[in-house]
Amino acid sequence: MIGFDRNTQSRPTVYAAGATAESVLRAHFEAPLLGSAAVEVRVDDAQLRRAVVALRVLAPNAIRPIEDLLPVLYPGVKVSYGTVQAMLVEAEARAGQFNAQASLGAVKAGALDEMFSQGEPVLAGVDLDSGYLFGLEVSPTRDGAAWAELLREGRGQGLGLEVVVKDAARGIAAGVSAVFPDAEQRDDCFHVLYEMNKVRRKLERRAYAAIEREGEALGRLGKIRARDKTCRRKAKRALSRARRECAEAIERFDAFEAAMDELRGALECVDIDTGELHRPEHVEALIEGVAQRIETLGGGECATLARYLRNRAPGLVLAQKSVLPRLEALGEQWSMPAVRLGCLCWYLVRALNSHPPHARRRALSRHLLAAYGALQDRLGGVSESLLEAVEAVLHQRHRASSAIEGFNAALRPYLYVHKGVTQGFLDLFRAWFNLRTRRWGRHKGSSAHQSLTGQRVGDWLTLLGYPPSPALA
């Protein structure tokens, strides 16, 4: 047997040889850590290109991190910055061609919004029915001409917007009027509630600050000795003033919160207390009443918000105006009392899904059981069919730009990382966003491309011209 002469070999050398032999034995005879079969990582040019493109859009990676990640994923593979950039330029061009070939004829209702990347506007449009991103461009401006250019490109691919949900941006309104003059422009209820919530948080902070000042004034009074009458008299006046200001701040916050709850209720299709469907003129009157109540609270931010609500009111009622005839059509089949109960059930279920406080949750649950029981008494076994029909109608009332707000949340990290976005990257991101399989929401398990075209997406990289390598299959 071949061995080591312990008189000529040092102890560290013997230990090193033993460790090497042990590692070889483990590699050949021990079970792999990742499962019952060994995993072998192989790569060729096609697989390398797939990895580069995927790393670019699956996470907010700049080019330099992709260059650093490739040797980690594929040991021994080293690709230069310029090579990675060239691969991505090619992928962006292919994505641009893929986007330009898409048929947008099925897009009738869209949400439009804008973000900023290093001061440059990024304009986007999303189909409210399928979630398909039908426009995404970086532009030097966000005026009506810029929006009109984006919409004309979409119209060239068949885009025919009949309903547009937007915020108060004048550029969007001007662009839509120029390209789709007959489209109904609805104001987004999400932005209205967002603006109200900003003022609410300010009033809440002021109320807490007033409570803290009252506590501090009470504490100062308690530290003054009884014989120091002059100081105690001043401290009592300060405490009285702090208590008055605290009560006013709390009362102001409570009044604002009540007005905000009333606005939320006004924007729903049904009145939760009476069970009656909201009429557009009634909704507009409710919004005007909320604006008046907020204006009476005083302060510059409340006056500005009240003016904003009055300006948005005509656009906010359009969603209810469009959905009301469709609900009345359901009433011809199932009766209007049944439709009203169906709308009430739908509203209460959504309110419960928003995880309200325990006391309100109990009240909503009791209300839902009563409404559903009344619906069962009227329709019996066919009540589920009515609820499905009501849900289908209300899903298409298009009153909020939630779809594009979700897209903005997905794109925003990339804008931060890239420190200046290019149109090529936006083309690639748009293609991936439309081809990816969604993991949640009512479109869970499908892609926006599938929802729009009916064509199921297997491997999104293959559709962009990057199929798996046959040599590695």
C-alpha positions in Angstrom: 0.0 0.0 0.0 1.3 3.4 -0.9 1.5 5.7 2.2 3.4 8.7 3.6 6.6 8.4 5.4 5.9 10.1 8.7 9.6 10.9 9.1 9.8 12.9 5.9 6.2 14.4 5.7 5.0 17.2 7.9 1.8 16.9 10.0 -0.1 19.7 8.0 0.7 17.9 4.7 -0.8 14.7 6.0 -3.9 16.5 7.3 -4.4 18.3 4.0 -4.1 15.1 2.0 -6.7 13.5 4.3 -9.1 16.4 3.8 -8.8 16.2 0.1 -9.4 12.5 0.1 -12.5 13.0 2.3 -14.0 15.6 0.0 -13.5 13.3 -3.0 -15.2 10.4 -1.2 -18.1 12.6 -0.1 -18.6 13.9 -3.7 -18.9 10.4 -5.1 -20.7 8.5 -2.4 -22.8 10.9 -0.3 -26.4 11.9 -1.3 -26.6 15.3 -3.0 -27.9 18.1 -0.8 -30.5 19.3 -3.3 -32.4 16.0 -3.8 -32.1 12.5 -4.9 -30.3 13.4 -8.2 -27.2 15.5 -8.8 -27.8 18.9 -10.3 -25.5 19.9 -13.2 -25.4 23.5 -14.4 -24.6 23.8 -18.1 -24.7 26.9 -20.3 -24.3 27.9 -23.9 -24.9 31.2 -25.7 -28.6 30.7 -25.9 -29.0 30.0 -22.3 -26.7 32.8 -21.4 -28.8 35.3 -23.3 -32.0 34.0 -21.6 -30.4 34.5 -18.2 -29.3 38.1 -19.0 -32.7 39.1 -20.3 -34.5 37.5 -17.3 -32.2 39.1 -14.8 -32.9 42.5 -16.3 -36.7 42.4 -15.7 -37.4 39.8 -13.1 -35.7 42.1 -10.5 -34.5 45.7 -10.6 -31.0 44.9 -11.7 -28.6 47.4 -13.4 -26.1 46.0 -16.0 -23.2 45.9 -13.6 -24.9 43.6 -11.1 -26.0 41.3 -13.9 -22.3 41.1 -15.0 -21.4 40.2 -11.4 -24.2 37.6 -11.1 -23.4 35.5 -14.1 -20.2 33.9 -12.7 -22.3 33.1 -9.6 -25.0 31.4 -11.6 -22.6 29.7 -14.0 -19.2 29.1 -12.4 -16.4 29.7 -14.8 -18.5 32.0 -17.1 -17.3 35.6 -17.3 -19.1 38.1 -19.6 -18.0 41.7 -20.0 -20.2 44.7 -19.3 -20.3 45.6 -23.0 -21.4 42.1 -24.0 -24.2 42.2 -21.5 -25.3 45.6 -22.7 -25.3 44.4 -26.3 -27.5 41.4 -25.4 -29.9 43.7 -23.7 -30.0 46.2 -26.6 -31.0 43.3 -28.8 -33.7 42.1 -26.4 -35.1 45.6 -26.1 -35.4 45.8 -29.9 -37.2 42.5 -30.0 -39.5 43.5 -27.3 -40.3 46.8 -29.1 -41.2 44.8 -32.2 -43.4 42.4 -30.2 -45.3 45.3 -28.5 -45.8 47.0 -31.9 -47.4 43.9 -33.3 -50.0 43.5 -30.6 -53.6 44.1 -31.5 -55.3 46.5 -29.1 -58.8 46.4 -30.6 -60.3 44.8 -27.5 -59.2 47.6 -25.2 -62.1 49.9 -24.6 -61.6 51.1 -21.0 -58.2 52.4 -19.9 -56.5 54.1 -17.0 -53.8 56.7 -17.7 -51.2 58.0 -15.4 -47.6 59.3 -15.2 -44.5 58.8 -13.1 -41.1 60.5 -13.1 -37.6 59.1 -13.7 -34.9 61.6 -12.9 -37.3 64.4 -13.7 -38.5 62.9 -17.0 -42.2 61.9 -17.3 -43.0 58.3 -17.9 -46.5 58.0 -19.5 -48.5 54.7 -19.1 -51.9 53.3 -20.0 -53.5 50.1 -18.7 -56.6 48.2 -19.9 -59.0 48.1 -17.0 -60.6 44.8 -18.0 -57.5 42.7 -18.8 -54.7 44.6 -17.0 -52.8 44.8 -20.3 -50.2 47.6 -20.5 -51.0 49.2 -23.9 -48.7 52.1 -23.7 -45.4 53.0 -21.9 -43.2 55.8 -23.0 -40.6 58.2 -21.6 -41.3 61.7 -22.7 -39.7 65.1 -22.4 -43.0 66.6 -21.3 -46.4 65.4 -19.9 -48.6 67.9 -21.8 -51.5 67.2 -24.1 -49.3 66.8 -27.1 -47.2 64.1 -25.4 -50.2 62.1 -24.3 -51.8 62.5 -27.7 -48.7 61.0 -29.4 -48.9 58.0 -27.0 -52.6 57.5 -27.7 -52.1 57.8 -31.5 -49.6 55.1 -31.5 -52.1 52.9 -29.7 -54.9 53.9 -32.1 -52.6 52.7 -34.9 -52.7 49.2 -33.3 -56.5 49.3 -33.0 -56.9 51.0 -29.6 -60.4 52.4 -29.3 -60.9 53.9 -25.9 -64.5 54.6 -24.9 -63.9 55.1 -21.2 -60.8 56.7 -19.6 -60.1 56.9 -15.8 -57.6 59.5 -14.8 -56.6 62.0 -12.2 -56.8 65.8 -12.4 -53.8 66.1 -14.8 -54.7 68.5 -17.6 -52.3 67.0 -20.0 -54.1 63.6 -19.9 -57.5 65.2 -20.5 -56.2 67.3 -23.4 -54.5 64.2 -25.0 -57.6 62.1 -24.7 -59.8 64.8 -26.1 -57.5 65.2 -29.1 -57.3 61.5 -30.0 -60.5 60.0 -28.6 -62.9 63.0 -28.4 -66.0 60.8 -27.8 -64.4 58.9 -24.9 -65.9 59.4 -21.5 -63.3 60.8 -19.1 -64.0 59.7 -15.5 -62.3 61.0 -12.4 -60.5 58.4 -10.4 -61.9 57.9 -6.9 -58.6 56.5 -5.7 -56.9 59.9 -6.1 -59.8 61.6 -4.4 -59.5 59.4 -1.3 -55.7 59.7 -1.5 -56.0 63.5 -1.3 -58.5 63.3 1.5 -56.3 60.9 3.4 -53.3 63.3 3.2 -55.4 66.0 4.9 -56.7 63.5 7.4 -53.2 62.5 8.5 -52.3 66.2 9.0 -55.3 66.7 11.2 -54.6 63.6 13.1 -51.0 64.6 13.8 -52.2 68.0 15.0 -54.8 66.4 17.3 -52.1 64.2 18.9 -49.8 67.2 19.2 -52.5 69.1 21.0 -53.1 66.1 23.3 -49.4 66.1 24.1 -49.3 69.9 24.8 -52.2 69.5 27.2 -50.4 66.8 29.1 -47.2 68.9 29.2 -49.2 71.9 30.6 -50.8 69.7 33.2 -47.4 68.3 34.2 -45.9 71.8 34.5 -48.8 72.9 36.8 -48.3 69.9 39.0 -44.6 70.9 39.6 -45.4 74.5 40.8 -45.7 74.8 44.6 -49.0 76.0 46.1 -47.6 79.1 47.6 -46.3 80.3 44.2 -49.7 81.8 43.3 -48.5 83.9 40.3 -46.9 81.0 38.5 -49.8 78.7 39.3 -52.2 81.3 37.9 -50.2 81.5 34.6 -49.9 77.7 34.4 -53.7 77.3 34.9 -54.4 79.7 32.1 -51.9 77.9 29.9 -53.6 74.6 30.8 -57.0 76.0 30.0 -55.9 77.2 26.6 -54.2 73.8 25.9 -57.4 72.0 26.8 -59.5 74.2 24.6 -57.1 73.8 21.7 -57.0 70.0 22.3 -60.8 69.7 22.2 -61.0 71.8 19.0 -58.3 69.7 17.3 -60.0 66.4 18.2 -63.4 67.7 17.2 -62.0 68.9 13.9 -60.4 65.6 13.2 -63.5 63.6 14.1 -65.6 65.9 11.8 -63.2 65.4 8.9 -63.1 61.6 9.4 -67.0 61.5 9.4 -67.0 63.5 6.2 -64.5 61.1 4.7 -66.6 58.1 5.6 -69.6 59.8 4.0 -67.7 60.3 0.8 -66.6 56.7 0.7 -70.3 55.7 1.1 -71.3 58.1 -1.6 -68.9 56.6 -4.1 -70.5 53.1 -3.7 -73.3 51.9 -5.9 -75.7 51.4 -3.0 -76.6 53.2 0.3 -75.6 50.8 3.1 -78.3 52.3 5.4 -81.3 52.4 3.1 -80.3 49.7 0.6 -81.3 52.0 -2.3 -79.1 52.4 -5.4 -77.4 55.7 -5.7 -78.6 58.0 -8.4 -75.9 60.2 -10.1 -77.5 63.4 -9.0 -77.7 62.1 -5.5 -74.0 61.2 -5.5 -73.1 64.7 -6.8 -75.2 66.3 -4.0 -73.5 64.1 -1.4 -70.0 65.1 -2.7 -71.0 68.8 -2.6 -72.3 68.3 1.0 -68.9 66.7 2.0 -67.1 69.6 0.4 -69.1 72.2 2.4 -68.5 70.4 5.7 -64.8 70.2 5.0 -64.7 73.9 4.0 -66.3 74.9 7.3 -63.4 73.2 9.3 -61.2 76.1 8.2 -57.5 76.0 7.2 -55.9 76.3 3.9 -55.6 72.6 3.2 -59.4 72.1 3.9 -60.3 74.9 1.6 -58.1 73.5 -1.2 -59.6 70.0 -0.7 -63.1 71.3 -0.8 -62.4 73.1 -4.1 -60.8 69.9 -5.5 -63.8 67.8 -4.5 -66.2 70.2 -6.3 -64.1 70.2 -9.4 -64.0 66.4 -9.5 -67.6 65.7 -8.6 -68.9 65.7 -12.2 -66.3 63.2 -13.3 -66.8 61.0 -10.2 -70.5 60.4 -10.8 -70.0 59.1 -14.3 -69.2 55.5 -13.2 -72.5 55.3 -11.3 -74.3 56.9 -14.2 -73.0 54.2 -16.5 -73.6 51.2 -14.2 -77.2 52.1 -13.1 -78.9 51.2 -16.4 -77.2 47.8 -16.4 -78.4 47.1 -12.8 -81.9 48.2 -13.8 -81.7 45.7 -16.7 -81.0 43.0 -14.2 -84.0 44.2 -12.3 -86.2 43.3 -15.2 -85.1 39.7 -14.8 -84.9 39.3 -11.0 -86.8 42.4 -9.7 -85.2 45.6 -8.4 -85.5 44.8 -4.7 -83.5 41.6 -5.4 -80.9 43.6 -7.3 -80.6 46.1 -4.5 -80.1 43.3 -2.0 -77.4 41.8 -4.3 -75.5 45.1 -4.5 -75.7 45.4 -0.8 -74.3 41.9 -0.3 -71.5 42.6 -2.7 -70.6 45.9 -0.9 -70.7 44.2 2.5 -68.5 41.4 1.5 -65.9 43.8 0.1 -66.1 45.8 3.3 -65.4 42.7 5.4 -62.5 41.7 3.2 -60.8 45.0 4.0 -60.3 43.7 7.6 -62.2 46.3 9.6 -62.0 46.7 13.4 -63.6 44.0 15.4 -66.7 46.0 16.4 -67.4 47.1 12.9 -66.7 43.6 11.5 -69.4 42.2 13.8 -71.9 44.9 12.6 -71.1 44.3 9.0 -71.4 40.5 9.4 -74.9 40.9 11.0 -75.9 43.3 8.2 -74.6 40.9 5.5 -76.5 37.9 7.0 -79.7 39.9 7.1 -79.3 41.1 3.5 -78.4 37.6 2.2 -81.3 36.1 4.2 -83.7 38.6 2.6 -82.3 37.7 -0.8 -82.8 34.0 -0.2 -86.4 34.6 0.8 -87.0 36.4 -2.5 -85.1 34.2 -5.0 -84.2 31.0 -3.2 -81.7 28.8 -5.2 -81.2 31.3 -8.0 -79.8 34.0 -5.7 -76.3 32.9 -6.5 -76.9 33.6 -10.2 -78.0 37.1 -9.4 -75.0 37.7 -7.2 -72.7 36.6 -10.1 -74.5 38.9 -12.5 -74.2 41.9 -10.1 -70.5 41.2 -9.6 -70.0 41.1 -13.3 -71.7 44.5 -13.7 -69.8 46.1 -10.9 -66.4 44.8 -12.0 -66.9 46.8 -15.1 -68.0 50.2 -13.6 -64.4 51.5 -14.0 -64.3 54.1 -11.3 -60.7 53.7 -10.0 -57.3 53.4 -11.6 -56.2 50.5 -9.3 -54.7 48.6 -12.3 -52.3 51.4 -13.2 -51.4 52.1 -9.6 -50.4 48.4 -9.3 -48.3 48.8 -12.4 -46.7 52.0 -11.0 -45.7 50.1 -7.9 -44.1 47.4 -10.0 -42.1 49.8 -12.2 -41.1 52.3 -9.4 -38.1 50.2 -8.0 -36.6 49.9 -11.5 -36.7 53.7 -11.9 -34.8 54.1 -8.7 -32.2 51.5 -9.5 -31.5 52.6 -13.1 -31.0 56.3 -12.3 -32.5 57.3 -15.7 -34.7 55.1 -17.8 -34.5 54.5 -21.5 -37.3 53.7 -24.0 -35.6 50.4 -24.8 -35.8 49.2 -21.2 -39.5 50.4 -21.0 -40.3 48.3 -24.1 -38.7 45.2 -22.6 -40.4 45.8 -19.2 -43.8 46.3 -21.0 -43.4 43.0 -22.8 -42.5 41.1 -19.7 -45.3 42.8 -17.6 -47.9 41.7 -20.2 -46.5 38.1 -20.6 -45.8 37.3 -16.9 -48.2 35.0 -15.0 -50.0 36.9 -12.3 -49.9 35.4 -8.8 -52.9 37.2 -7.2 -56.1 39.1 -8.0 -59.1 38.1 -10.1 -56.7 37.3 -13.0 -54.6 35.0 -10.9 -52.9 32.3 -12.9 -53.1 34.1 -16.3 -51.1 36.8 -18.1 -52.5 40.1 -19.3 -51.6 38.9 -22.8 -53.8 35.9 -22.4 -56.6 37.9 -20.9 -56.5 40.3 -23.9 -55.9 37.8 -26.7 -57.0 34.4 -25.3 -53.6 33.0 -26.1 -52.0 31.2 -23.2 -48.3 32.1 -22.5 -46.0 29.2 -21.8 -42.5 30.7 -21.7 -42.4 34.4 -22.1 -38.7 34.4 -23.2 -39.6 32.1 -26.1 -42.2 34.6 -27.3 -39.5 37.3 -27.4 -37.1 35.0 -29.4 -35.1 33.4 -26.6 -36.2 29.7 -26.4 -34.3 27.2 -24.2 -31.3 25.8 -25.9 -31.9 22.4 -27.6 -28.4 21.4 -26.7 -29.2 21.6 -23.0 -32.6 19.9 -23.2 
